[in-house]
Amino acid sequence: MVLPDYLADVANEMKRKSAAIRRDFAKHRLSAGENRESLVSDFLTDHLPRRFEVSSGMVISHNGSFSNQADLVVVDALNNSPLYRSSANKLWPVESVLALFEVKTSLVPGELRDSIEKGRRFKTLNRRFFNPGGGQRIADSLFVIWAFDCPEPETLKRNLLQELAVVPRNEQPDFVIVPDRVAVRGGSYLELSTLGLPTSVHRLQLQQQYGPNAEKLLLPVSIQVGDTGENSLMAWYVWFYSWLMQAGDRSATLVDYLPPGQEYGRIV
């Protein structure tokens, strides 16, 4: 089949380019990081439908809370536009953001810890969607940790479980991907893909079958680590693409971003 071989080639080419960046920018870590982000941005831009925009900047909630600076975001481009679009640092309403990416060189414990904390800040931003339940079918946003190197899968799993031990499932990373090594599912994505939407027929049937503890019985662990080698990019891409297709349209209610009770002028 074309897709597995094609994405395996892409994963290997990204690995080669990342190694070249590490070699040529060994003394310029900031430039190396920006170039690796460009590798991920180019892949997403080339392979996602045009209704999704790949961008960067910061994410803001209606109550004034901000995310950390986002390496990359995937947004619903048909229904949203950022503030400061012509600037390098854009401001995106959180409701417009389908996924936020943290791009790392290697998944050593310190980098994992830093990424998870940034993801928690993003995942807990308050969201007020325009016409919720209409075109929008999933209220969550994905948080993805993308890296170009990692320890052995068993070590990575042990490190992840240690860092996530006290992190609620809805604040955990949804994916961890090293394109030629591993593909990890977790967080809200793992719950959704296993149990279905909260009001879906599938989840209701599971609750009838297993009772109120269906989630604990069917999701005994917080992550699934796939030792998938050069097939890792393919596995992640299929999961991510499928989620985007199910998420539906989304946008912010702009009036919620106005301070309550403030007067802006008068009728004459």
C-alpha positions as CSV (number, residue, x, y, z in Angstrom):
1,M,0.0,0.0,0.0
2,V,1.2,3.5,-0.8
3,L,0.4,5.3,2.5
4,P,2.6,3.3,4.9
5,D,5.6,3.3,2.6
6,Y,5.2,7.0,1.8
7,L,5.0,8.1,5.4
8,A,7.9,5.8,6.4
9,D,9.9,7.7,3.8
10,V,8.8,11.0,5.2
11,A,9.7,9.9,8.7
12,N,13.2,8.9,7.6
13,E,13.7,12.1,5.7
14,M,12.6,14.1,8.8
15,K,15.1,12.2,10.9
16,R,17.9,12.9,8.4
17,K,17.0,16.6,8.4
18,S,16.8,16.8,12.1
19,A,20.3,15.2,12.4
20,A,21.7,17.8,10.0
21,I,20.1,20.6,12.0
22,R,21.7,19.2,15.2
23,R,25.1,19.0,13.5
24,D,25.0,22.4,11.8
25,F,23.4,24.4,14.6
26,A,25.2,22.8,17.5
27,K,26.1,26.1,19.0
28,H,22.8,27.9,18.2
29,R,20.1,26.0,20.0
30,L,17.4,28.6,19.4
31,S,17.9,28.5,15.6
32,A,18.0,24.7,15.8
33,G,14.7,24.6,17.6
34,E,13.1,26.9,15.1
35,N,14.3,24.8,12.2
36,R,12.9,21.7,13.8
37,E,9.5,23.4,14.3
38,S,9.6,24.3,10.6
39,L,10.0,20.6,9.7
40,V,6.8,19.8,11.7
41,S,5.0,22.8,10.3
42,D,5.9,21.9,6.7
43,F,4.7,18.3,7.2
44,L,1.3,19.5,8.7
45,T,0.8,22.2,6.1
46,D,1.5,19.7,3.2
47,H,-0.7,17.0,4.5
48,L,-3.7,18.5,6.3
49,P,-6.8,19.8,4.4
50,R,-6.8,23.5,3.6
51,R,-9.6,24.2,6.1
52,F,-6.9,23.8,8.8
53,E,-4.2,26.4,9.3
54,V,-0.9,25.7,10.8
55,S,0.4,28.7,12.8
56,S,2.2,29.7,15.9
57,G,1.9,32.4,18.6
58,M,-0.1,32.4,21.9
59,V,-3.6,31.2,22.8
60,I,-5.9,33.3,24.9
61,S,-9.1,32.6,26.7
62,H,-12.1,34.9,27.1
63,N,-11.2,35.5,30.8
64,G,-7.7,36.8,29.9
65,S,-5.7,33.6,30.6
66,F,-2.9,32.8,28.2
67,S,-1.1,29.6,27.1
68,N,2.6,29.5,26.9
69,Q,4.1,30.5,23.6
70,A,2.9,27.8,21.2
71,D,5.5,26.2,19.0
72,L,2.7,25.3,16.6
73,V,-1.1,25.3,16.5
74,V,-3.6,23.8,14.1
75,V,-6.7,26.0,13.9
76,D,-10.1,26.0,12.2
77,A,-9.1,28.5,9.5
78,L,-12.6,28.7,7.9
79,N,-14.3,30.2,10.9
80,N,-11.5,32.1,12.7
81,S,-8.8,34.7,12.4
82,P,-6.2,35.7,15.0
83,L,-5.3,39.1,16.4
84,Y,-2.0,40.4,14.9
85,R,-2.2,38.1,11.9
86,S,0.6,39.9,10.1
87,S,2.9,39.6,13.2
88,A,5.2,36.7,14.1
89,N,3.4,36.4,17.4
90,K,-0.3,35.9,16.8
91,L,-3.1,35.7,19.4
92,W,-5.6,32.9,18.8
93,P,-8.8,32.5,20.7
94,V,-8.6,29.1,22.4
95,E,-11.9,28.1,20.8
96,S,-10.4,28.2,17.4
97,V,-7.5,25.9,18.3
98,L,-7.9,22.2,17.5
99,A,-4.4,21.2,18.5
100,L,-1.3,22.7,20.1
101,F,2.2,21.2,19.4
102,E,5.3,21.3,21.6
103,V,8.3,20.4,19.5
104,K,11.3,18.9,21.3
105,T,14.7,17.6,20.2
106,S,14.7,14.7,22.6
107,L,12.3,13.3,25.2
108,V,14.6,13.3,28.2
109,P,12.8,13.6,31.6
110,G,13.3,17.3,32.0
111,E,11.9,18.1,28.5
112,L,8.9,15.8,29.2
113,R,8.2,17.6,32.5
114,D,8.3,21.0,30.8
115,S,6.1,19.9,27.9
116,I,3.5,18.3,30.2
117,E,3.2,21.5,32.3
118,K,2.8,23.6,29.2
119,G,0.1,21.2,28.0
120,R,-1.8,21.4,31.3
121,R,-1.9,25.2,31.0
122,F,-3.3,25.0,27.5
123,K,-5.8,22.2,28.2
124,T,-7.3,24.0,31.2
125,L,-8.0,27.3,29.4
126,N,-11.7,28.0,29.7
127,R,-13.6,27.6,26.4
128,R,-16.9,29.1,25.3
129,F,-17.8,28.0,21.9
130,F,-20.1,29.7,19.4
131,N,-23.1,27.5,18.8
132,P,-21.9,24.6,20.9
133,G,-23.3,21.3,19.8
134,G,-24.0,22.6,16.3
135,G,-21.1,22.2,13.9
136,Q,-18.8,21.5,16.8
137,R,-18.9,17.9,17.9
138,I,-15.8,17.7,20.2
139,A,-15.2,20.3,22.8
140,D,-11.7,19.3,23.7
141,S,-8.4,20.4,22.0
142,L,-5.5,18.1,21.4
143,F,-2.0,18.6,23.0
144,V,0.8,16.9,21.0
145,I,4.4,16.5,22.1
146,W,6.5,15.9,18.9
147,A,10.2,15.0,19.3
148,F,13.0,13.7,17.1
149,D,14.7,11.4,19.5
150,C,13.7,9.4,22.7
151,P,14.9,6.7,25.0
152,E,13.9,3.1,24.4
153,P,10.1,2.6,24.4
154,E,10.1,0.9,27.7
155,T,12.1,3.7,29.3
156,L,9.9,6.4,27.7
157,K,6.8,4.7,29.0
158,R,8.3,4.5,32.5
159,N,9.2,8.2,32.4
160,L,5.8,9.2,31.1
161,L,3.9,7.3,33.7
162,Q,6.1,8.8,36.4
163,E,5.5,12.4,35.2
164,L,1.7,11.8,34.7
165,A,1.1,10.1,38.0
166,V,-0.6,13.1,39.5
167,V,-1.9,14.7,36.3
168,P,-5.7,14.4,35.6
169,R,-6.5,12.6,32.4
170,N,-8.1,15.6,30.8
171,E,-4.9,17.6,31.3
172,Q,-2.5,15.0,29.9
173,P,-0.9,15.0,26.5
174,D,-3.1,13.3,23.9
175,F,-0.2,12.2,21.7
176,V,3.6,11.8,22.0
177,I,5.2,11.2,18.6
178,V,8.8,10.5,17.5
179,P,8.2,9.9,13.8
180,D,10.6,7.0,13.3
181,R,10.5,5.5,16.8
182,V,7.2,5.6,18.9
183,A,3.6,6.7,18.8
184,V,1.9,7.3,22.1
185,R,-1.8,7.7,22.8
186,G,-3.1,9.2,26.0
187,G,-5.2,11.8,27.7
188,S,-8.6,12.7,26.5
189,Y,-7.9,11.2,23.1
190,L,-7.4,7.8,24.5
191,E,-10.6,8.0,26.5
192,L,-12.5,9.3,23.4
193,S,-11.1,6.6,21.1
194,T,-11.9,3.9,23.6
195,L,-15.2,4.9,25.0
196,G,-16.6,7.3,22.4
197,L,-18.2,10.7,22.9
198,P,-19.9,11.2,26.3
199,T,-23.4,11.1,24.8
200,S,-22.7,8.5,22.1
201,V,-24.6,5.3,21.7
202,H,-21.3,3.4,22.1
203,R,-20.5,4.9,25.5
204,L,-24.0,4.5,26.8
205,Q,-23.9,0.8,25.8
206,L,-20.5,0.4,27.6
207,Q,-22.0,2.1,30.7
208,Q,-24.9,-0.3,30.6
209,Q,-22.6,-3.2,30.2
210,Y,-19.9,-2.3,32.7
211,G,-21.8,0.1,35.0
212,P,-20.6,3.5,36.3
213,N,-17.0,2.3,36.5
214,A,-16.7,1.6,32.8
215,E,-13.9,4.1,32.3
216,K,-11.7,2.6,35.1
217,L,-12.3,-0.9,33.8
218,L,-11.7,-0.2,30.2
219,L,-8.9,2.4,30.7
220,P,-6.7,0.9,33.4
221,V,-3.6,2.8,32.2
222,S,-3.2,6.4,31.2
223,I,-1.1,5.9,28.1
224,Q,-0.5,3.4,25.3
225,V,3.1,3.4,24.0
226,G,3.4,1.9,20.5
227,D,6.9,0.6,19.6
228,T,6.1,1.2,15.9
229,G,9.5,2.3,14.4
230,E,9.2,3.8,11.0
231,N,5.4,3.2,11.1
232,S,5.0,5.7,14.0
233,L,4.3,8.7,11.8
234,M,1.7,6.8,9.9
235,A,-0.1,5.6,13.1
236,W,-0.1,9.1,14.5
237,Y,-1.2,10.8,11.3
238,V,-4.2,8.4,10.9
239,W,-5.2,9.0,14.5
240,F,-4.8,12.8,14.3
241,Y,-6.4,13.2,10.9
242,S,-9.4,11.1,12.0
243,W,-9.9,13.2,15.2
244,L,-9.8,16.4,13.2
245,M,-12.5,15.1,10.8
246,Q,-14.7,14.3,13.7
247,A,-14.2,17.5,15.7
248,G,-16.4,19.6,13.4
249,D,-16.4,23.4,13.0
250,R,-15.5,25.6,16.0
251,S,-15.2,29.3,16.7
252,A,-15.3,31.7,19.6
253,T,-18.2,33.8,20.8
254,L,-16.5,37.2,20.4
255,V,-18.8,39.0,22.8
256,D,-17.4,36.8,25.6
257,Y,-14.0,38.5,25.0
258,L,-15.5,41.9,25.9
259,P,-15.2,43.1,29.5
260,P,-18.7,42.9,31.1
261,G,-20.5,46.1,31.8
262,Q,-18.1,48.4,30.0
263,E,-19.5,51.2,27.9
264,Y,-17.8,51.9,24.5
265,G,-19.8,55.0,23.4
266,R,-23.3,56.3,23.2
267,I,-26.2,56.4,20.8
268,V,-26.9,59.8,19.4
